[in-house]
């Protein structure tokens, strides 16, 4: 491989990729093509050499160039060039606190990645102001730009690894965070490169208790604690998996917004203090500690142990079609935020009201679109309840967190 790539080198790479894609399609048109499997944060933007490709007079970062050329080839030949946009990720972080935030590299536009390097060349030259990766969000925008909407391209991570100097619990928490974040965004797959003993507990907890359909759950302290929720196809069972990446216990408040459950006591399973040896042996012999939690008004309030993963299993629920929050649930992102929260709905929004913890309406927004923005920059830190009204007068409630 050359030390310095030229435009001809990049074009040769693309032609070889196109040839392989076409050959595979001839053998089996239904195979999912995954690529480009760029191996690190630097290669995401700069390719394998230190020279970025230039095309029609514009300098591109590697991933945008790859997407653009695949889209052009697909339009010219009618042969589908890619199904799953796959990246490899070996985060350049050293401390355990940083390792526990690497899941935020994929979608979080507010996360300043300590190892940000290649991203500084995302627009061609060197830009020191580029500190946020959100690599899949960037790629998603490029894919829409070049392939158009409804392109059917999904995302996956074919290799992932943090340093083996981390503790067993750090490996478990990092893996759980990445699985959870992937499920939130319908990631096709997430595959660690190195397997650590503590990961057996994580994959068992998720595979046994998570449900088929990802749904929304909002933790009141999302930067420290994530709430990953899912429901079964019948809609009468929900699991929320909390990942506490903080070295102290965390109090959280989470509202279940898709399914109504009776107030009562429900089962929890917690992983914490995993040792430097394999604890998972079977479904009935593992490190998950069983306990219980009370659900009141479809809201969970609980204290999570430091460095822990907790599954809350809600069953025997009944989806209520009369409950506006059980269908057409609005999507609010990013949440939490200190600036703007975007609102996306399947219906036209008439107005949005924001209430503080004592029930005072502190903001009202009039609207006539399926999308809106809530400016929270002047609000005090804390949890607020949003009421999002449709034209028929019904409203959907959601929790939002202001940092």
Buried (B, 14 or more C-beta within 10 A) or exposed (E): EEEEBEBEBBBEBBEEBBEEBBEBBEEEEEEEBBBBBBBBBBBBBBBBBEBBBBBEEEBBBBBBBBBBBBBBBBEEEEBBBBBBBBBBBBBBBBEBEBBBBBBBBBBBEBBEBBBBBBBBBBBEEEEEEBEBBBBBBBBBEBBBEBBEEEBEBBBBBBBBBBBEEBBBBBBBBBBBBBBBBBBBBEBBEBEBEEEBBBBBBBBBBBEBBBBEBBBBBBBBBBBBBBBBBBBBEEBBBBBBBBBBBBEEEBEBBBBBBBBBBEEEEBBBBBBBBBEEEBBBEEEEEBBBBEEEBEBEEBEBEBEBBBBBBBBBBBEEBEBEEEBBBBEEBBEBBBBBBBEEBBBEBEBEBBBBBBBBEEEEEEBEBEBEEEEBEBEBEEBEEEBBBBBBBBEEEBBBBBBBBBB
